[in-house]
């Protein structure tokens, strides 16, 4: 194989790996956002229950 073909294959491989990493990081970011939203909702529910307990006492 010529040197140009080897460089083309290497660059294609690097591009493929880069795209895979971008996709993985995007999906991880989405998952993290979902978990943060759920945590926020849970904390709000905890705060509401604390306020209700204070009002009943």
MMTF fields as JSON, N, C-alpha, C and O atoms, coordinates in Angstrom:
{
  "mmtfVersion": "1.0.0",
  "mmtfProducer": "UNKNOWN",
  "numBonds": 227,
  "numAtoms": 228,
  "numGroups": 57,
  "numChains": 1,
  "numModels": 1,
  "chainsPerModel": [1],
  "groupsPerChain": [57],
  "chainIdList": ["A"],
  "bondAtomList": [4, 2, 8, 6, 12, 10, 16, 14, 20, 18, 24, 22, 28, 26, 32, 30, 36, 34, 40, 38, 44, 42, 48, 46, 52, 50, 56, 54, 60, 58, 64, 62, 68, 66, 72, 70, 76, 74, 80, 78, 84, 82, 88, 86, 92, 90, 96, 94, 100, 98, 104, 102, 108, 106, 112, 110, 116, 114, 120, 118, 124, 122, 128, 126, 132, 130, 136, 134, 140, 138, 144, 142, 148, 146, 152, 150, 156, 154, 160, 158, 164, 162, 168, 166, 172, 170, 176, 174, 180, 178, 184, 182, 188, 186, 192, 190, 196, 194, 200, 198, 204, 202, 208, 206, 212, 210, 216, 214, 220, 218, 224, 222],
  "bondOrderList": [1, 1, 1, 1, 1, 1, 1, 1, 1, 1, 1, 1, 1, 1, 1, 1, 1, 1, 1, 1, 1, 1, 1, 1, 1, 1, 1, 1, 1, 1, 1, 1, 1, 1, 1, 1, 1, 1, 1, 1, 1, 1, 1, 1, 1, 1, 1, 1, 1, 1, 1, 1, 1, 1, 1, 1],
  "groupList": [{"groupName": "UNK", "atomNameList": ["N", "CA", "C", "O"], "elementList": ["N", "C", "C", "O"], "formalChargeList": [0, 0, 0, 0], "bondAtomList": [1, 0, 2, 1, 3, 2], "bondOrderList": [1, 1, 2], "singleLetterCode": "X", "chemCompType": "L-PEPTIDE LINKING"}],
  "groupTypeList": [0, 0, 0, 0, 0, 0, 0, 0, 0, 0, 0, 0, 0, 0, 0, 0, 0, 0, 0, 0, 0, 0, 0, 0, 0, 0, 0, 0, 0, 0, 0, 0, 0, 0, 0, 0, 0, 0, 0, 0, 0, 0, 0, 0, 0, 0, 0, 0, 0, 0, 0, 0, 0, 0, 0, 0, 0],
  "groupIdList": [1, 2, 3, 4, 5, 6, 7, 8, 9, 10, 11, 12, 13, 14, 15, 16, 17, 18, 19, 20, 21, 22, 23, 24, 25, 26, 27, 28, 29, 30, 31, 32, 33, 34, 35, 36, 37, 38, 39, 40, 41, 42, 43, 44, 45, 46, 47, 48, 49, 50, 51, 52, 53, 54, 55, 56, 57],
  "secStructList": [7, 7, 2, 2, 2, 2, 2, 2, 2, 2, 2, 2, 2, 2, 2, 2, 2, 2, 2, 2, 2, 2, 2, 2, 2, 2, 2, 2, 2, 2, 2, 2, 2, 2, 2, 2, 2, 2, 2, 2, 2, 2, 2, 2, 2, 2, 2, 2, 2, 2, 2, 2, 2, 2, 2, 2, 7],
  "xCoordList": [0.85, 0.0, 0.885, 1.987, 0.364, 1.144, 0.982, 0.078, 1.861, 1.84, 0.565, 0.04, 0.062, -1.168, -2.363, -3.21, -2.428, -3.538, -3.46, -4.485, -2.255, -2.102, -2.521, -3.182, -2.146, -2.567, -4.078, -4.698, -4.672, -6.121, -6.821, -7.801, -6.32, -6.899, -6.746, -7.677, -5.582, -5.359, -6.287, -6.883, -6.413, -7.288, -8.748, -9.497, -9.153, -10.525, -10.777, -11.84, -9.793, -9.918, -10.01, -10.835, -9.172, -9.2, -10.542, -11.096, -11.064, -12.365, -13.468, -14.35, -13.418, -14.421, -14.385, -15.427, -13.195, -13.057, -13.572, -14.257, -13.245, -13.696, -15.217, -15.812, -15.845, -17.309, -17.927, -18.933, -17.325, -17.843, -17.744, -18.668, -16.634, -16.475, -17.476, -17.996, -17.75, -18.739, -20.114, -20.834, -20.48, -21.789, -21.895, -22.919, -20.835, -20.85, -20.972, -21.729, -20.226, -20.275, -21.636, -22.122, -22.256, -23.591, -24.608, -25.429, -24.56, -25.527, -25.27, -26.213, -24.014, -23.705, -24.195, -24.693, -24.056, -24.54, -26.044, -26.568, -26.745, -28.201, -28.615, -29.541, -27.93, -28.244, -27.994, -28.777, -26.899, -26.59, -27.66, -28.058, -28.132, -29.189, -30.464, -31.128, -30.799, -31.991, -31.856, -32.801, -30.675, -30.472, -30.533, -31.061, -30.001, -30.058, -31.493, -31.865, -32.297, -33.703, -34.428, -35.195, -34.184, -34.824, -34.383, -35.193, -33.101, -32.607, -33.263, -33.617, -33.425, -34.066, -35.519, -35.987, -36.223, -37.615, -37.679, -38.538, -36.766, -36.737, -36.485, -37.14, -35.535, -35.239, -36.434, -36.71, -37.143, -38.328, -39.402, -40.059, -39.582, -40.564, -40.165, -41.021, -38.876, -38.399, -38.698, -39.152, -38.442, -38.703, -40.188, -40.563, -41.028, -42.476, -42.923, -43.737, -42.385, -42.784, -42.3, -42.988, -41.122, -40.64, -41.559, -41.874, -41.985, -42.885, -44.223, -44.779, -44.737, -46.0, -45.868, -46.771, -44.742, -44.53, -44.456, -44.961, -43.838, -43.754, -45.136, -45.45, -45.951, -47.293, -48.183, -49.053, -47.975, -48.8, -48.34, -49.119, -47.101, -46.577, -46.855, -46.483],
  "yCoordList": [-1.188, 0.0, 1.238, 1.259, 2.231, 3.472, 4.223, 3.945, 5.162, 5.944, 6.771, 6.959, 7.266, 8.069, 7.25, 7.75, 6.001, 5.142, 4.875, 4.864, 4.66, 4.434, 5.661, 5.529, 6.847, 8.068, 8.233, 8.662, 7.893, 7.995, 7.038, 7.409, 5.818, 4.845, 5.31, 5.192, 5.834, 6.311, 7.472, 7.512, 8.418, 9.571, 9.148, 9.709, 8.171, 7.668, 7.005, 7.172, 6.255, 5.596, 6.627, 6.491, 7.649, 8.702, 9.427, 9.74, 9.692, 10.347, 9.473, 9.971, 8.188, 7.262, 7.231, 7.294, 7.134, 7.132, 8.445, 8.445, 9.557, 10.863, 10.953, 11.438, 10.492, 10.518, 9.63, 9.993, 8.469, 7.581, 8.24, 8.139, 8.912, 9.596, 10.73, 10.952, 11.45, 12.531, 11.962, 12.506, 10.872, 10.253, 9.757, 9.949, 9.119, 8.614, 9.759, 9.672, 10.831, 11.951, 12.641, 13.095, 12.727, 13.325, 12.49, 13.032, 11.178, 10.331, 10.355, 10.298, 10.436, 10.531, 11.856, 11.91, 12.925, 14.231, 14.246, 14.838, 13.591, 13.511, 12.73, 13.122, 11.634, 10.818, 11.612, 11.54, 12.369, 13.176, 14.232, 14.478, 14.862, 15.871, 15.247, 15.835, 14.051, 13.367, 13.082, 13.276, 12.62, 12.321, 13.587, 13.562, 14.69, 15.946, 16.431, 16.955, 16.26, 16.654, 15.797, 16.314, 14.487, 13.602, 13.937, 13.913, 14.248, 14.629, 15.919, 16.049, 16.864, 18.133, 17.907, 18.491, 17.065, 16.755, 16.086, 16.417, 15.142, 14.462, 15.453, 15.392, 16.367, 17.365, 18.279, 18.647, 18.648, 19.486, 18.752, 19.346, 17.463, 16.682, 16.573, 16.618, 16.43, 16.385, 17.706, 17.716, 18.812, 20.129, 20.328, 20.882, 19.877, 20.005, 19.189, 19.648, 17.973, 17.143, 17.745, 17.641, 18.376, 19.044, 20.2, 20.39, 20.966, 22.095, 21.586, 22.171, 20.515, 19.944, 19.46, 19.658, 18.824, 18.333, 19.487, 19.383, 20.573, 21.742, 22.335, 22.756, 22.368, 22.936, 22.077, 22.603, 20.764, 19.881, 19.856, 19.502, 20.223, 20.171, 21.398, 21.507],
  "zCoordList": [0.0, 0.0, 0.0, 0.549, -0.623, -0.647, 0.672, 1.46, 0.885, 2.116, 2.228, 3.326, 1.094, 1.112, 1.586, 2.325, 1.162, 1.572, 3.073, 3.756, 3.586, 5.017, 5.818, 6.848, 5.361, 6.042, 5.983, 6.957, 4.846, 4.708, 5.673, 6.318, 5.768, 6.698, 8.144, 8.941, 8.475, 9.839, 10.162, 11.239, 9.233, 9.463, 9.574, 10.374, 8.783, 8.863, 10.212, 10.808, 10.683, 11.981, 13.103, 14.006, 13.05, 14.065, 14.039, 15.092, 12.857, 12.727, 13.319, 14.018, 13.042, 13.577, 15.107, 15.758, 15.668, 17.128, 17.712, 18.735, 17.066, 17.556, 17.554, 18.517, 16.488, 16.412, 17.487, 18.095, 17.718, 18.761, 20.131, 20.938, 20.397, 21.684, 21.843, 22.937, 20.759, 20.815, 21.132, 21.969, 20.47, 20.703, 22.141, 22.796, 22.627, 24.007, 25.001, 25.967, 24.764, 25.71, 25.677, 26.714, 24.505, 24.413, 25.176, 25.916, 25.0, 25.708, 27.208, 27.997, 27.605, 29.034, 29.597, 30.721, 28.821, 29.262, 29.424, 30.368, 28.499, 28.582, 29.823, 30.533, 30.076, 31.255, 32.531, 33.478, 32.552, 33.728, 33.952, 35.091, 32.875, 33.006, 33.568, 34.421, 33.083, 33.591, 35.087, 35.851, 35.497, 36.914, 37.759, 38.871, 37.246, 37.99, 38.142, 39.192, 37.103, 37.183, 38.217, 39.029, 38.187, 39.165, 40.584, 41.51, 40.754, 42.078, 42.545, 43.717, 41.643, 41.991, 42.408, 43.385, 41.67, 42.014, 43.385, 44.202, 43.637, 44.933, 46.062, 47.103, 45.86, 46.894, 47.137, 48.279, 46.078, 46.243, 47.035, 47.889, 46.754, 47.505, 48.975, 49.858, 49.235, 50.624, 51.332, 52.476, 50.648, 51.239, 51.516, 52.549, 50.593, 50.78, 51.987, 52.787, 52.115, 53.263, 54.577, 55.591, 54.575, 55.794, 56.172, 57.346, 55.179, 55.441, 55.976, 56.905, 55.403, 55.877, 57.31, 58.123, 57.621, 58.994, 59.979, 61.097, 59.58, 60.464, 60.704, 61.817, 59.673, 59.801, 60.696, 61.39, 60.687, 61.509, 62.958, 63.843, 63.213, 64.599, 65.346, 66.514]
}
